[in-house]
Structure formats: structure tokens, C-alpha cells
């Protein structure tokens, strides 16, 4: 029972990790979109000769670009953790199954031996 509970908890954590990866990727895309908007505003300000406003929009674009990369980097790290947890969950399931098989084989071998002795 204890193993099952921890396995269920691991699967819940795995789901949460995968959800976090998706959310981080979405945030990265949102920042990319905002970066493009800031670049367009920078270009417009330059065309109007408004260099101070252009500088502000350029700084915003750079900040959005960096934030997008940060989200993407974090997403990749969390995804790596999720892969390790997935591997652990799978390994645990296989190990539990193997333990059951070994017990069943052990019981079968004992019953076979008993039959041999009865002959």
C-alpha cells in the first residue's frame, strides 16, 4: 500500500512538472511576441526622430528577449527533471511487476517440487 501511494504521488508530481513546462513555454512565446511589438515601436519612434522614446522601447525589447530566453531555459530544466521522474515511475512499476512475477514463479516452483516428491 505504501508503494502505491508514493507511486501515485510521483505521478501527480510528474503531471505538475509537465504542466509547468507547458506554462513556461507559453510565457516564453508571450515574451517573444511582446519583444516584436517593442521592436516595431522602436522602429516607429526612430522614423519619427524620437530617439529617447526609441531607446525606451529598445530596452523593453531587450528585456523581453532575455525574459523569453530565461523562460525557455527554465522550461528545458524542468523538462529534464520530468524525464527523470518519468523514468523513476516506469522503473518502479517494472520493479513491482517483476517482484510479483518472482513470487508467482517461486510459488509455482515449490508446488512443482511438491508434485515431484508425491510421485
C-alpha positions in Angstrom: 0.0 0.0 0.0 2.8 2.4 0.9 4.5 1.9 -2.5 1.2 2.5 -4.4 0.7 5.8 -2.5 4.2 7.0 -3.3 3.8 5.9 -6.9 0.5 7.9 -7.2 2.3 10.9 -5.6 5.1 10.6 -8.1 2.7 10.5 -11.0 0.9 13.6 -9.6 4.3 15.4 -9.4 5.1 14.3 -12.9 1.8 15.8 -14.2 2.6 19.1 -12.3 6.1 19.2 -13.8 4.8 18.6 -17.4 2.2 21.3 -16.8 4.9 23.7 -15.6 6.9 23.0 -18.7 3.9 24.0 -20.9 3.3 27.1 -18.9 6.9 28.2 -19.1 6.9 27.6 -22.9 3.7 29.7 -23.2 5.3 32.5 -21.2 8.4 32.4 -23.4 6.2 32.8 -26.5 4.3 35.7 -24.9 7.6 37.5 -24.2 8.7 36.9 -27.8 5.5 38.4 -29.1 6.0 41.5 -26.8 9.6 41.8 -27.9 8.4 42.0 -31.5 5.9 44.7 -30.6 8.6 46.7 -28.8 10.9 46.4 -31.8 8.1 47.8 -34.0 7.5 50.7 -31.6 11.3 51.3 -31.6 11.3 51.5 -35.4 8.3 53.9 -35.4 10.0 56.1 -32.9 13.2 56.2 -34.9 11.3 57.1 -38.1 9.6 60.0 -36.2 13.0 61.1 -34.9 12.1 60.5 -31.3 15.3 58.9 -30.1 14.5 58.9 -26.3 11.3 57.0 -26.9 13.1 54.7 -29.3 15.7 53.9 -26.6 13.0 53.1 -24.1 11.2 50.7 -26.5 14.6 49.1 -27.4 15.4 48.5 -23.7 12.0 46.9 -23.3 12.6 44.7 -26.4 15.9 43.5 -24.9 14.3 42.8 -21.5 11.5 40.8 -23.2 14.1 38.9 -25.2 16.1 38.0 -22.1 12.9 37.0 -20.2 11.9 34.8 -23.1 15.2 33.0 -23.0 15.0 32.7 -19.2 11.6 31.0 -19.5 12.9 28.7 -22.3 15.9 27.8 -20.2 13.8 27.0 -17.1 11.4 25.1 -19.3 14.2 22.9 -20.5 15.5 22.3 -17.0 12.0 21.3 -15.7 11.5 19.1 -18.7 14.8 17.3 -17.8 13.5 16.7 -14.3 10.2 15.5 -15.6 12.0 13.0 -17.8 13.9 11.7 -14.8 10.7 11.4 -12.7 9.0 9.6 -15.6 11.9 7.1 -15.7 11.7 6.6 -12.0 8.0 5.9 -12.1 8.4 3.5 -15.0 11.3 1.7 -13.3 9.3 1.4 -10.1 6.3 -0.1 -11.9 8.6 -2.6 -13.7 10.3 -3.5 -10.4 7.0 -4.0 -8.7 5.8 -6.2 -11.6 9.0 -8.2 -11.5 8.6 -8.7 -7.7 5.1 -10.1 -8.3 6.4 -12.4 -11.1 9.2 -13.7 -9.0 6.8 -14.5 -6.1 4.5 -16.3 -8.5 7.4 -18.3 -10.0 8.6 -19.1 -6.6 5.2 -20.4 -5.6 5.0 -22.4 -8.9 8.4 -23.9 -8.4 7.5 -25.0 -4.8 4.3 -26.6 -6.0 6.1 -28.4 -8.8 8.7 -29.7 -6.3 5.9 -30.9 -4.1 4.3 -32.8 -7.0 7.6 -34.4 -7.8 8.0 -35.6 -4.2 4.5 -37.0 -4.3 5.2 -39.3 -7.2 
